[in-house]
């Protein structure tokens, strides 16, 4: 193994880095055994996710999870990928294992990519200054259906606020920011340091077996719309192919799909229809439980109330806002995780949502 040299017959000098090398080999052996247990002995190509692997992403099912480093409280996931491989992913110290249920569908990627928002801010800056009014004028000229120019600018301001806390940019005045010329790269470094190089996104908390016959906009529906490309035949990839056929049959029973030979014709606005049906049933259940009237949220509408609870649906996670007379269900975002019981407001546009914290006066958009 090249970890020591024989200086004279029977006498060996151990290399200074031998301990580190042996420890690394031991850890890799532990990882391989962990993955083999998670795959229950099924023959599978094994891979360890490295954040710097050319922007590679992993899509798959959480097959197992646990603590990789108990002293540092860092977890790991074993992902049964749609590509037919088993992937080991070391999580960041801030990542909670409870966020990723066994059987859930997740996407893993390196978190150190340059953000589009950072590129936009750098491109729009003049003499090192970014102006929100200038950006708004450009966004209004490029406005597209479902994209509110003011929300586009607000999203960039939220990013600037985060970078300001990291000491990268400076707010000179309302709507005026001083930004460095290498903003995109410094923003990437900031994300890599903060997130530890790995970003895990929960695509669905429901196992695909339950997604196949549920009312709601599921990950399987998104795969049907996208044609189910990139699916392998082994493991999770093969199971997804079978689940897609069952999902298509269920949608046909609901009048939302039609089989024509080998083709499946999906209803227009399939995701919206499924989402609305599930929300209507969830709202009916909550109304019966609380006695409050449900107030559906229209696109572009602003709603406000006390954040009472979050509701996990097949279509995703929603927040219940109670204004004392009625309630609304609004797409949940991690920024309100610690805001239970507080007054919030939200505006829903094109499937996205912007949240406001605090009472009407002095609210901050997040």
C-alpha positions, 0 to 999 in steps of 0.5 A: 500500500506504500504506507511505510519504507523498509530502512533496513532488514526488519525495520520499517519507517511509517509515512507521516500520512499513513494514519490518515490514509488508513482511516480514510480506507476504513471509512470507505469500507464502512460506507460500502458496507452501509450501502450494501445493507441498504440495498439488501444484498442486491447487486448494484453499482455503488457511488459516493456523491462528491459535490464537485462532480461537474454539477452532477445531480442525483434523483432517487429514493431514500433507501436508508439514513443515519449518522455518519459522524456522531461527534459532529452530528452529521447524517448521511443518506443512501439513495436508490437512484433512478439511474440504477445505482446506489449513492452515498450522500454525506449531509451538511451538519445543519441538515436534519435527517427527519426532513428526509423520510425513508422512501421519500423522493429527493434530488441531490446536487452540489450547492456551490453553483453560481446563482442566476440571481448573482449573475443578474445583479452583477450584470445590472450593476453600474460602477459597482452599484445595483439599483432596484428601480433600474432592475424593475424597469427592465423586468417590466419590459420583459414581463411574461405571464405569471411573472410579476416584475416586482416579485422578480426584483424582490427575489433579488433583494432577498438574495442581496440581504443574505449576502449583506449578512455575509459581508459581501454587499452593502446597502447604501440606501433604500433600493441602492446596493454596493456590490463587488465586481466578483459578486457571482464567485463570492456568492458561490463561495458563500453558499458553499461555506454555508451549505457545506457543498451539498443541497438536498431537495425533497421532491415528495415525502410520499413513497411512489407506491402511495403516489400511484393512486392518490388525488394530488399533484405528485412527483409521478405526475411530473414524470409523466408530463416529462416523458419519464426520461432518464430511468434505469431498469434496476432498482428504483428506476425500474420501480418508477416505470411500473408506478408510472403505468399504475398512475396513468391507469388511475388518472384514466379512471379519474377522467384525467388521462386517456390511453391510445395504444402505447401512448398516454394523453394527459388532460390539460392543466393536469397538475393544477386540477389535481392540486385543486382537488386535493386542496378542496378536500383538505380545506373541507376537512379543516373547515369541519374541524375548526368551524372556519370558512375556507377562502381559496387563494386566487393568483396574485391575491394577498392573504394574511392571518395567523400561521396556525399549522402546516399541512403535508399533502401529496401536492406538497406542504401548505401553511394554514393562515387564520384571520379569525373568520376564515382560513387560507391554504398557502404553499409553505416555504422553509423561511416560515419554519419558526413562525408558527403562531405569528401574523404572516401575509403571503402573495401567490403568483404563478405557483410561487409565493412570497411571504411577509413577516410581522404585522402590516406596518413594517413587514419584511418580504422573504 
